[in-house]
Amino acid sequence: MDITLLLLLPALLLSLYAQYKVKSTFSKFSQVSSQRGMTGAEVAAQLLAASGIRDVSIEAVPGQLTDHYDPRDKTVRLSEAVYNNRSLAAVGVAAHEVGHAVQHNIDYTPLAMRSGLFPVVNIGSRLSWPLLMIGLFMSTGEAAGFGTWLLYAGIMLFSFVVLFQIVTLPVEFNASKRAITLLKDQNILTASEANPAKSVLDAAALTYVAAAIMSLLNLLRFLILARRR
């Protein structure tokens, strides 16, 4: 048994808790309608206009919790549970995605860094694991030198994935902060309604924290394994 697998246990437990938390919190506040009665799409449209952003479109996408902002074509995409929903959860999620659109509009540095890292991370996420597995397998015996080279190449590529996860944290936290501020400034949510909406966004942010910790511990694990070889 590889004892280094125990390093991942805390992150695994946190990931499971984060998934439970975001689903349960979203489900809970999806049943609570906002006093203004605006749908997620209407909220997104009003916040974009209030932020002076005229070139971002809003689309509905299938699935649950599939909401995202695509900077490539400047589109806020809202899931079916958010687009036409008038709940506090839907309002909070829609505002969060507008927060990303605002970040893009003002060239928010962490978002620009994440976008710049994406091409490298896309390659790293595909190649790092095969290189790591093959490198570990070949790092003993006659092909040890080549195996070690593959192992460290995989570690280098995986480090970009870790960096991407870390840079994602301020992007997500900042988008949520902007979302709550915009919702209050536009009187879309009352002070008592803002806290439930923030709870939904905080639960979602926890999934990113768990992913970053898991990536960091995986990187540490592979560094330990490489050192053993």
One Martini backbone bead per residue (centre of mass of N, CA, C, O) as a GRO file, in nm:
protein
  229
    1MET     BB    1   0.097   0.035   0.021
    2ASP     BB    2   0.047   0.377  -0.026
    3ILE     BB    3   0.101   0.605   0.223
    4THR     BB    4   0.050   0.881   0.062
    5LEU     BB    5  -0.263   0.860   0.044
    6LEU     BB    6  -0.319   0.989   0.329
    7LEU     BB    7  -0.285   1.288   0.238
    8LEU     BB    8  -0.582   1.293   0.087
    9LEU     BB    9  -0.802   1.264   0.307
   10PRO     BB   10  -0.877   1.556   0.390
   11ALA     BB   11  -0.959   1.647   0.102
   12LEU     BB   12  -1.178   1.436   0.059
   13LEU     BB   13  -1.362   1.521   0.294
   14LEU     BB   14  -1.396   1.814   0.201
   15SER     BB   15  -1.523   1.750  -0.074
   16LEU     BB   16  -1.772   1.604   0.031
   17TYR     BB   17  -1.875   1.839   0.201
   18ALA     BB   18  -1.893   2.051  -0.026
   19GLN     BB   19  -2.101   1.899  -0.199
   20TYR     BB   20  -2.318   1.888   0.016
   21LYS     BB   21  -2.338   2.193   0.079
   22VAL     BB   22  -2.416   2.303  -0.205
   23LYS     BB   23  -2.671   2.128  -0.247
   24SER     BB   24  -2.827   2.196   0.015
   25THR     BB   25  -2.824   2.508  -0.007
   26PHE     BB   26  -2.951   2.534  -0.285
   27SER     BB   27  -3.209   2.376  -0.221
   28LYS     BB   28  -3.314   2.551   0.010
   29PHE     BB   29  -3.302   2.844  -0.156
   30SER     BB   30  -3.490   2.745  -0.397
   31GLN     BB   31  -3.760   2.776  -0.200
   32VAL     BB   32  -3.686   3.092  -0.185
   33SER     BB   33  -3.828   3.383  -0.252
   34SER     BB   34  -3.802   3.683  -0.366
   35GLN     BB   35  -3.947   3.989  -0.330
   36ARG     BB   36  -3.906   4.088  -0.633
   37GLY     BB   37  -3.929   3.836  -0.843
   38MET     BB   38  -3.667   3.770  -0.992
   39THR     BB   39  -3.490   3.635  -1.222
   40GLY     BB   40  -3.184   3.539  -1.311
   41ALA     BB   41  -3.190   3.683  -1.587
   42GLU     BB   42  -3.288   3.961  -1.482
   43VAL     BB   43  -3.056   4.010  -1.289
   44ALA     BB   44  -2.825   3.999  -1.493
   45ALA     BB   45  -2.925   4.233  -1.671
   46GLN     BB   46  -2.925   4.457  -1.453
   47LEU     BB   47  -2.625   4.431  -1.361
   48LEU     BB   48  -2.494   4.486  -1.631
   49ALA     BB   49  -2.619   4.767  -1.674
   50ALA     BB   50  -2.513   4.891  -1.401
   51SER     BB   51  -2.202   4.825  -1.507
   52GLY     BB   52  -2.187   4.904  -1.825
   53ILE     BB   53  -2.269   4.631  -1.976
   54ARG     BB   54  -2.343   4.554  -2.338
   55ASP     BB   55  -2.159   4.278  -2.450
   56VAL     BB   56  -2.339   4.072  -2.275
   57SER     BB   57  -2.477   3.766  -2.271
   58ILE     BB   58  -2.774   3.550  -2.213
   59GLU     BB   59  -2.793   3.201  -2.118
   60ALA     BB   60  -2.926   2.885  -2.141
   61VAL     BB   61  -2.846   2.577  -1.963
   62PRO     BB   62  -2.805   2.269  -1.903
   63GLY     BB   63  -2.850   2.167  -1.590
   64GLN     BB   64  -2.676   2.160  -1.273
   65LEU     BB   65  -2.449   2.383  -1.184
   66THR     BB   66  -2.360   2.524  -1.492
   67ASP     BB   67  -2.268   2.791  -1.422
   68HIS     BB   68  -2.120   3.059  -1.635
   69TYR     BB   69  -1.843   3.245  -1.762
   70ASP     BB   70  -1.757   3.342  -2.101
   71PRO     BB   71  -1.488   3.526  -2.227
   72ARG     BB   72  -1.478   3.454  -2.533
   73ASP     BB   73  -1.813   3.545  -2.580
   74LYS     BB   74  -1.954   3.701  -2.364
   75THR     BB   75  -2.117   3.481  -2.152
   76VAL     BB   76  -2.397   3.418  -1.958
   77ARG     BB   77  -2.451   3.100  -1.804
   78LEU     BB   78  -2.760   2.948  -1.715
   79SER     BB   79  -2.927   2.740  -1.552
   80GLU     BB   80  -3.240   2.611  -1.520
   81ALA     BB   81  -3.240   2.677  -1.197
   82VAL     BB   82  -3.188   3.003  -1.270
   83TYR     BB   83  -3.304   3.155  -1.516
   84ASN     BB   84  -3.637   3.107  -1.416
   85ASN     BB   85  -3.569   3.174  -1.123
   86ARG     BB   86  -3.684   3.339  -0.793
   87SER     BB   87  -3.466   3.272  -0.605
   88LEU     BB   88  -3.203   3.322  -0.394
   89ALA     BB   89  -3.013   3.129  -0.537
   90ALA     BB   90  -3.045   3.239  -0.826
   91VAL     BB   91  -2.960   3.529  -0.770
   92GLY     BB   92  -2.674   3.467  -0.662
   93VAL     BB   93  -2.561   3.314  -0.910
   94ALA     BB   94  -2.612   3.529  -1.125
   95ALA     BB   95  -2.436   3.747  -0.985
   96HIS     BB   96  -2.170   3.592  -0.991
   97GLU     BB   97  -2.141   3.585  -1.304
   98VAL     BB   98  -2.134   3.891  -1.328
   99GLY     BB   99  -1.877   3.925  -1.166
  100HIS     BB  100  -1.701   3.807  -1.395
  101ALA     BB  101  -1.776   4.017  -1.610
  102VAL     BB  102  -1.655   4.253  -1.454
  103GLN     BB  103  -1.368   4.149  -1.440
  104HIS     BB  104  -1.329   4.146  -1.746
  105ASN     BB  105  -1.392   4.453  -1.797
  106ILE     BB  106  -1.140   4.541  -1.579
  107ASP     BB  107  -0.898   4.348  -1.573
  108TYR     BB  108  -0.866   4.131  -1.365
  109THR     BB  109  -0.581   3.986  -1.276
  110PRO     BB  110  -0.654   3.690  -1.189
  111LEU     BB  111  -0.822   3.636  -1.446
  112ALA     BB  112  -0.593   3.683  -1.648
  113MET     BB  113  -0.412   3.460  -1.536
  114ARG     BB  114  -0.608   3.224  -1.578
  115SER     BB  115  -0.637   3.260  -1.885
  116GLY     BB  116  -0.329   3.226  -1.945
  117LEU     BB  117  -0.312   2.927  -1.816
  118PHE     BB  118  -0.515   2.743  -1.967
  119PRO     BB  119  -0.352   2.614  -2.203
  120VAL     BB  120  -0.147   2.470  -2.015
  121VAL     BB  121  -0.355   2.321  -1.836
  122ASN     BB  122  -0.487   2.156  -2.057
  123ILE     BB  123  -0.230   1.991  -2.106
  124GLY     BB  124  -0.156   1.907  -1.814
  125SER     BB  125  -0.421   1.746  -1.746
  126ARG     BB  126  -0.364   1.526  -1.975
  127LEU     BB  127  -0.038   1.450  -1.921
  128SER     BB  128   0.048   1.419  -1.621
  129TRP     BB  129  -0.068   1.144  -1.533
  130PRO     BB  130   0.067   0.957  -1.740
  131LEU     BB  131   0.358   1.046  -1.667
  132LEU     BB  132   0.345   0.967  -1.368
  133MET     BB  133   0.277   0.666  -1.399
  134ILE     BB  134   0.510   0.586  -1.588
  135GLY     BB  135   0.739   0.699  -1.414
  136LEU     BB  136   0.691   0.518  -1.166
  137PHE     BB  137   0.718   0.243  -1.318
  138MET     BB  138   1.022   0.327  -1.452
  139SER     BB  139   1.205   0.425  -1.186
  140THR     BB  140   1.301   0.128  -1.212
  141GLY     BB  141   1.576  -0.003  -1.332
  142GLU     BB  142   1.689   0.034  -1.651
  143ALA     BB  143   1.465   0.292  -1.693
  144ALA     BB  144   1.506   0.507  -1.463
  145GLY     BB  145   1.594   0.767  -1.604
  146PHE     BB  146   1.344   0.801  -1.785
  147GLY     BB  147   1.131   0.779  -1.560
  148THR     BB  148   1.224   1.029  -1.402
  149TRP     BB  149   1.178   1.230  -1.627
  150LEU     BB  150   0.871   1.178  -1.649
  151LEU     BB  151   0.800   1.246  -1.358
  152TYR     BB  152   0.900   1.549  -1.365
  153ALA     BB  153   0.724   1.633  -1.601
  154GLY     BB  154   0.455   1.576  -1.458
  155ILE     BB  155   0.501   1.769  -1.220
  156MET     BB  156   0.527   2.028  -1.384
  157LEU     BB  157   0.245   2.016  -1.515
  158PHE     BB  158   0.085   1.993  -1.242
  159SER     BB  159   0.171   2.272  -1.127
  160PHE     BB  160  -0.020   2.433  -1.314
  161VAL     BB  161  -0.280   2.324  -1.195
  162VAL     BB  162  -0.232   2.432  -0.911
  163LEU     BB  163  -0.206   2.730  -0.986
  164PHE     BB  164  -0.490   2.754  -1.104
  165GLN     BB  165  -0.641   2.686  -0.840
  166ILE     BB  166  -0.528   2.925  -0.677
  167VAL     BB  167  -0.618   3.161  -0.868
  168THR     BB  168  -0.927   3.095  -0.845
  169LEU     BB  169  -0.997   3.195  -0.561
  170PRO     BB  170  -1.002   3.510  -0.593
  171VAL     BB  171  -1.205   3.505  -0.824
  172GLU     BB  172  -1.447   3.384  -0.665
  173PHE     BB  173  -1.456   3.571  -0.417
  174ASN     BB  174  -1.486   3.836  -0.576
  175ALA     BB  175  -1.749   3.768  -0.727
  176SER     BB  176  -1.922   3.741  -0.470
  177LYS     BB  177  -1.875   4.023  -0.357
  178ARG     BB  178  -1.991   4.173  -0.602
  179ALA     BB  179  -2.270   4.047  -0.597
  180ILE     BB  180  -2.372   4.151  -0.321
  181THR     BB  181  -2.326   4.450  -0.377
  182LEU     BB  182  -2.514   4.473  -0.626
  183LEU     BB  183  -2.777   4.371  -0.491
  184LYS     BB  184  -2.789   4.604  -0.288
  185ASP     BB  185  -2.759   4.857  -0.474
  186GLN     BB  186  -3.025   4.749  -0.653
  187ASN     BB  187  -3.249   4.629  -0.464
  188ILE     BB  188  -3.291   4.307  -0.495
  189LEU     BB  189  -3.195   4.279  -0.197
  190THR     BB  190  -3.222   4.242   0.115
  191ALA     BB  191  -3.054   4.210   0.402
  192SER     BB  192  -3.194   3.930   0.474
  193GLU     BB  193  -3.138   3.803   0.178
  194ALA     BB  194  -2.823   3.813   0.150
  195ASN     BB  195  -2.732   3.580   0.334
  196PRO     BB  196  -2.842   3.336   0.176
  197ALA     BB  197  -2.692   3.402  -0.086
  198LYS     BB  198  -2.409   3.387   0.046
  199SER     BB  199  -2.428   3.088   0.132
  200VAL     BB  200  -2.424   2.973  -0.151
  201LEU     BB  201  -2.147   3.098  -0.237
  202ASP     BB  202  -1.978   2.976  -0.007
  203ALA     BB  203  -2.029   2.681  -0.080
  204ALA     BB  204  -1.906   2.698  -0.363
  205ALA     BB  205  -1.620   2.794  -0.272
  206LEU     BB  206  -1.543   2.531  -0.118
  207THR     BB  207  -1.485   2.359  -0.373
  208TYR     BB  208  -1.227   2.522  -0.451
  209VAL     BB  209  -1.068   2.469  -0.196
  210ALA     BB  210  -1.066   2.160  -0.217
  211ALA     BB  211  -0.923   2.145  -0.494
  212ALA     BB  212  -0.663   2.289  -0.409
  213ILE     BB  213  -0.580   2.095  -0.181
  214MET     BB  214  -0.571   1.840  -0.352
  215SER     BB  215  -0.351   1.939  -0.548
  216LEU     BB  216  -0.130   1.996  -0.339
  217LEU     BB  217  -0.117   1.705  -0.218
  218ASN     BB  218  -0.049   1.564  -0.482
  219LEU     BB  219   0.215   1.710  -0.531
  220LEU     BB  220   0.350   1.620  -0.268
  221ARG     BB  221   0.328   1.318  -0.323
  222PHE     BB  222   0.503   1.314  -0.588
  223LEU     BB  223   0.757   1.429  -0.456
  224ILE     BB  224   0.800   1.196  -0.261
  225LEU     BB  225   0.816   0.970  -0.471
  226ALA     BB  226   1.054   1.089  -0.628
  227ARG     BB  227   1.255   1.089  -0.391
  228ARG     BB  228   1.257   0.782  -0.350
  229ARG     BB  229   1.381   0.732  -0.647
   0.00000   0.00000   0.00000
